[in-house]
Amino acid sequence: MNVIIIEDEKPAARRLGRLLSELDVEVSTMLHSVEESIIWFQENQHPDLIFLDIQLSDGLSFEIFDVVDVKSAIIFTTAYDEYALQAFKLNSIDYLLKPIDDEELESAVKKYRTLKPETKKLTLDFEDIKKLLVNPLEREYKKRFTAKVGQHLKIINADDVECFYSENKGTYAATSDGRNYLLDITLENLEGELQPETFFRVSRKFYVNINYIKDIISYTNSRLQIKLNSFSEQEIIVSRERVKDFKLWLE
């Protein structure tokens, strides 16, 4: 089985390669941009299977298929669920949301392996796609978290969290009553778990809840500073590369 990965974040590509190796799937090539991928497909035999990120450094990976007639099966690996219908139109057999879960990856590989060799058109099951779409089909997101407080477990409602933040290798939930709770989860693993209309990752260190934003202030180097109702332990700065998406999210 000839397998390639198209992913602009090289650490993510290497991690996916390691996970696939554990499933006895060896990756022959890793590509990192639309342009590089188009050139590669024009000069090489197309693989059996592609693990494909959607948002690459120089555009959407769908642009590859505007230039090259790719016959390979595709497993999408992305942090964004709004492209599921476009993926449905291609040779897609699964659509994995980042951070990629080991069991979901194994299930996707098994799905590919069980396909009949003569199958020419591979498609996502439409019911699977429906589960991924936020609107209008209502995908489920985490509504509560738990944190250990002494000998007790504290239940924290997501709606009560002003922000999630990382500090000293720990991830915390800062609630509207001014408390901070250490969670047994990383910010990366929160991706895909939080309601995107309510929470936005403004930087590597912070997710903020739109319902608790008190003020937004212009900051140095074209960045923005956010003031929340209660949280004041750290400055919350929208990183420059996220400012545009943050402003769109506010609308």
N, C-alpha and C positions, 0 to 999 in steps of 0.2 A: 504494500500500500504506500503510494507516494503522497506525502502530506507536506503542506507548507503553511506558514503562519504569516499573516499580514497584520502588523501591529506597530504603531508609531512609537510607543513607549517600550524601549528595549528591555528594561527590567521586567515589565509585564510579559513581553514575548518570551524571555528566558524562563520565567516562572511557568508559563503555560507549557513550554517545551518540556520542563521537568515533570509536570503533572502528566503529560501525555506519555512520557517515557515510562512512568510507573504503570501505565496502562498498556505497555508494549506497543506504543505508537511512536515511531521514530520520525522526527521532523527533518526534512532534507534541506529546506530553505526558509529563511526569515527575511521578509521584506518590510519596509517601514514607511512607504509613502505611495501616493497614487502614481506619480511619475515613474518611480522605480519599478512598481508592479507592472505598469503597462509595458515598459521596455522588457521586463523579464518574461511576460507572457508572449510577447512577440518573438522572442528568441529561444524559448524553451518549450518542451513538451508539457502540456498542462497536467497538473497533478490529479490524483483521484479525489483528494479532499483538501479544502481550504478552511482554515480557521481565520475568520475575517473580522477585524475591528471596523467600525463604521466611520468614526471621525478620525481621520488621519491628519498629519501635520500640514498637508497641502490641499486638503479638501475631503469630501465624502468618498468613501470607497466605491459607492455606486458609479462614480465617474469612470472607474476602470471598465465597467461593462458597457459604457457608451462607446468605447474604442475597441475593445477586444470581446470576441464572442467566446466567453469562458464556458466550457462544458463540465467543469468540475462540480462535485457536490460541495456545499458550503455550510459550515456551522458558524453562525455569527456570534461574536464575543464583544459585547459593548456595554457601556454604562447607560445607554439611552434606549428607552422602550418606544419612543415615538416613531421609529423607523420600521416597526414590525411589518406593516402592510407592504412597504417597498420590498422588504426581504422576502415576503411571501411570493412575490412575482418572479423571484430568481430560483436557482437550483438549491433551495435551502432545505435542510433537514432538521435544523434546530436553531434556537435564538437564545443564547445564554447571557444573562445580565451580570455585569461585574459588580462586586468581586466574584469571580467564578467559583462556584461550589464544587468540591471534588466529586460528590455523588451525582450532581447534575451533568458534569462533564463526562463521567463514566457512562451515564445513561445515554448521552448524545452519541458517544462512540459506539455503544452497543447498538443503537438505532441504525447507525450507518452500516455496521457490520452485518446486520440481519437483513439488509435490503438485498433483493435478488440482483445478481450480476447484470441481468438484461434490462434492468430498470433504467430508462433514459431520462425521465423527468422526475426529480426528487423534490418533494414539496413538504413544507411545514403543515402539520395538522391545523386546520383553521381554528379548532377549539383551543389549541395551545396558544395561538396568536391572540385570541380573544382574552385569555387570562393575562396577557402581558400589557394590553392597552389600558391606559389610565382613563381615557374618555372615549366613548361614553360607557365603557363596559366595566368600570369600577374595579381596578386592581386593588388588592388588600395591602395595606402598609401596617407597620407595627404601631399599636395604640398605647402600649405600656412597656416599661422596662423595670427591672428589679436591681436593687443595689443592697449590698450587705452593710448594715449599720449595727456594729457590735455583734450581738448574737441573733439579730433580727434581720429579716428581709423587708426592705422598703419597696412598695409598689409606686412607681412614678408614671403618671399619665403623660404621654407625649405632648398633649395640649398644654401641659403646665411647664414645659421646658422652654426657657428663653433661648438657650443655646447649648450646643454640645461643643466641648473643646478638649484639646490634648495638652497635657502638662506633665513633665518628668516621666514620659513614657506611659502615662495613664490617660484614660478618657473619662471625662466628667460630664454630668448633666447639671446645668445650672437652672434651678427652678424659679418660678415667679415669686416665691416667698423668701428668696435670698439664700437658699441652701445650695450646696454643691455636693453631688453624689458621685462616687467612683463607680464606674461601670465595668463589667467584664466583657468589653467589646472594643474594637479599634474604630477610629473614624472611617477607615477604608471599608470596614465591614458594615458601617451604617449606610453606605451608599447602596441605594436600591431598597432600603428598609424604611426610609422616611418619605412622607408625603411631599412630593416636589413642589406643590403649590404653597406649602407651609414652610418648608425648610430649604435653605440654600447654603451650599458650601462656599463661603466667601474667601477662604484661604486654606492652606494646608492644615491650619489649626482650629478652624471654627466652622460650624454649621449654625445659622441663626434662624429663629422663628419670626416670620414676618409680623405676627400679631403682637410682638413685644418690642418692635423697633420704635424708639422714642424720637431719634433724630439721626440724620445723615449729614455729615460734614465733609467738605472738600479737604483733601489731605495732600501731602507732598507726592511728587512724581505721578500725578494723574490718578491717585488712589482716592479712596473714600474711607472715612471713619464712621463707625456705627455706634450709636448709644442705645443701650437697651434700658428697659424700665428699672430693673434691679441690679443686674450684673455689672460689677465695676472692678473685678479683680485684675483684669488685663484690658489693654486697648484692643478693640476689634477693628482690624483694617482689611478692607476689600483689596485683594491683590490686584495689581494693574491688569493682568491678563484676564481677570474675572469681572472687571468693572462693567464692560458692555453687556455681558449676559446677566449680571446682577440688575442692571437698569431695566432690561427687558422683563426679568422676573417680577419686578415691582409693578409692572403695568397690569 
